[in-house]
Amino acid sequence: MKSAAPALDLQLDRTLALPMYLQICQRFKTAIEQGNLRAGDRVPAVRALATELNLARGTVEMAYRILTDEGYLQVRGAAGTVVSPELPPPASLQPATVLPGPARAVNVDHDGKPPKPLQMGLPALDAFPRKVWNRLVAHRLRGSEPARLAYPDPAGYARLRERIATYLGVSRGVNCRPEQVFITTGLRNTLEMTLSSLATAGDGFWFEDPGYIFARMFLQHAALDMVPVPVDEHGLMVDAGKQLRPHARFAMVTPSHQSPLGVTLSLERRMALLEWAGQNGSWIIEDDYDSEFRYQGRPLPALKSLDRNDRVIYSGTFSKSMFPGLRLAYVVAPVSAVASFQAASSNLNAGCPYLFQAAIADFIADGHFSRHLKKMRLLYAERRALTSRVFQEVLGDRIRFDLQPGGLHILAKLAAHEDDVRLAEQIRSAGLAMHPLSRWYLNAAPQPGLLLGFANVPDEKEATRLALKVRQALA
Ligand SMILES: Cc1ncc(COP(=O)(O)O)c(C=O)c1O
């Protein structure tokens, strides 16, 4: 006969309004759903559990009666009480799947059409060193041997993985081996690989509220229990997350430049998040998408650089540091999860095309990457200052910029009574793309605002033309 599963966590919270017997029921159900208690496992005797939890026997008896009536437990007289053998295997023992869901239209402009002015999320497309890039790609193309026409390594091109590991060590304070670096086709592929490696269906998943709309849409179609966690001026409110779902298996954060508010996760919150993950065995997904661009002080080290317990999955991308049409990004797997990522990488997409990976490796090795980033930092600082100044002058009291130290977009806050969705639609009808902030919220009370990308606003003349168009659209 099986004995009671050791992984049963019955820590009860006496400060909650929920009665103790219901808390016990809930804990048993969670343990069963998570597969910690399985069909046929014997549960502790009433008297033993009451003593352990310092509760009256009647309280535990009541909980067991409810669980028996609901079919979770079976009483077997002298043989004790067991988890019902008739229970179907828990969903959590099946790997998390990405369920096909109905496509929902979100105006975020990733549609293959030429970008609109002010579109968020784009680096300066006019300033990318295309000549150098074309030369490097052509060189690789000319020199490619027949062997390169075979299947690529699904984990990524080895030289690129090495370059990324070195870059992350030097620039982001992330110590990792090339074997931990996996090349993906972007954030969603990174999430797919992460979930496929580490998640089981029904896992609690803290998600910033407001948070990155594309990640949210992807995750909402995965079999996860999404937990929106509010964000304030110090970033993700870790304490709120702990109250909402203390045992969530994942937390996803944008610590360097919160998407969309732009705030930085404070050191105190970073430490609290890491401590929570360490104690709980949870995973933190650090989405470090545009941290290369910071206009005050030096770029902050990544959260991963503080990760002493191997809990952080680091996600980076070439979409901002180079250009998004590449569709190449990377994820650093925790040391303990490298084998799972390795398996997931070959199960999911059999790798990314060799040619561009090799050309990026050359771009980095020849020093173009760091030169480009350095130039872009200066250019973006100028374009950001210019755009915010001109828009403020032209739009006056209607908007208030909340300028944060980094990133490629800025937030124009609106008065509380303004309907940002309607205004964004009017702006869109005028051929420009600003995004309504309220759409990025899940549960938290939405603040009205307009998000705009400044990286492709080349000069004062164009900034003025765009600002006047916006003013006209808002009139
Ligand atoms: C918050 C956030 N994370 C990640 C990314 C990068 O996504 P990808 O690598 O798929 O282009 C973006 C791009 O806009 C973003 O805004």
The ligand as an ORCA input file, in Angstrom:
! r2SCAN-3c Opt
* xyz 0 1
  C       8.403     43.548    -23.790
  C       9.018     42.920    -24.991
  N       9.662     41.764    -24.853
  C      10.257     41.168    -25.899
  C      10.213     41.727    -27.148
  C      10.945     41.048    -28.258
  O      10.187     40.164    -28.907
  P      10.805     39.403    -30.171
  O      12.139     38.887    -29.775
  O       9.815     38.324    -30.405
  O      10.865     40.374    -31.296
  C       9.537     42.916    -27.358
  C       9.431     43.516    -28.686
  O       8.785     44.506    -28.907
  C       8.939     43.541    -26.231
  O       8.299     44.706    -26.351
*
